[in-house]
Structures are given as C-alpha cells and as structure tokens.
C-alpha cells in the first residue's frame, strides 16, 4: 500500500509541476501582451499627436493669412489718415501757430466766475 501511496503522491507532484509550468507560461504571455499593448498605445498616441499637429499647422496657415491681410489693411488706413493729418497741418499749420502765439503773448486777465459770484 505504501508503494501505491508513493505512486499517487508522485503523480500529484508531477501534476503540480505541470500546473506551475502552465501558470508560468500564462504569466509570461500576459506580461508580453501588456508590453505589446503599451508599445502599441504609444505608437497610436504618437500618430494621433502628429495628425493633430498637422491639422493645427494647416488651420494656422489658413487663418494667419487673414491676420496679415487685416494688418496690411489697417496699415494702409493709418498711412492714409497720417497723410490727411500732414496735409491739414501744412494747410492750417500757420494759423494754428499764430493762434497759439497770440494766445500766449496777448494775455487778458479776467477774474474767475466764482470770484465774481461770491463778491
């Protein structure tokens, strides 16, 4: 009976070793799949990031030309107004200077209205 028990125990030990091998292979397979999944995810993320960067550059290129156009228009408008101001200054500059000189030189002191109303 001990030989039979010994053979039964040996069979159980062999089955346990076989089960450990199966579990070890399953762990290795799982670890490999996790690594593969991570690398695949990183690859997909990088592709998505590149795609979005290209879309952004395209969007920026389409809309920045509008800003340049608006800037050019504003610059032309400012140049035109500056030319108008220079023309007006050239035509009426002498009058303005004479008026300023007259205002500074020909002083006519007058009492304040507050002084007149309190008196």
Buried (B, 14 or more C-beta within 10 A) or exposed (E): EEEEEEEEEEEEEEEEEEEEEEEEEEEEEEEEEEEEEEEEEEEEEEEEEEEEEEEEEEEEEEEEEEEEEEEEEEEEEEEEEEEEEEEEEEEEEEEEEEEEEEEEEEEEEEEEEEEEEEE
